[in-house]
Amino acid sequence: MQPGPIPSVSSGGAPTYFAVVDASHGGEERGAALGDQLSEKDVTLAFARRLRQELESRGVSTLVLRDGDLTLSLDQRANLANIAHPAIYICIHAASQGTGVRLYGSMLPPGGENRGPFLDWDTAQSAFASASQTVEANLIAELQKKQIPVRTLIAPLRPLNNITAAAVAVEIAPPEAGISELNSPAYQQLITETIATGMVAAREKLEAPR
């Protein structure tokens, strides 16, 4: 059953967590088969945990939403993320095709009415579109500095549409060296260091006085 309208998040006060990192898939949902012995759910969890380390080393409190081999529905992910009241939500995917990183912004469905302090579940992200674009722009800048190929797209990806915070999906493809590098600590470190740097830069802009 789909949740009903959810309360909008106030901008006042410090969030419980600055960042929520969501490793896609998990449990019975393996995600894409990235190789004979490599499932997307395992790769995304490895990247999520390493990204948490990078963020926390920069003083950014971080919650990894799926910190284990768990099955979480899209609605559960959105509910857990919104309860944490993060400033930024990052959903991590992995792919075998292409190279570098693809960043996805939310493509909101038509309709959906916001009534007073309540946001429509399917379009809750609409109030945070500008903040999401700020995060995306900072991620792009940092990835380009490291000469990591980056593309930006919009897609009707859930749970992005349901998140009441700046929200971006990050799909990580292997480098030119091949798909096995998705499991390489060096490649994971390069990508997560770069993403963490972009997220910190975005935080400074999101928190700057208007």
Disulfide bonds with the S-S distance in Angstrom:
none
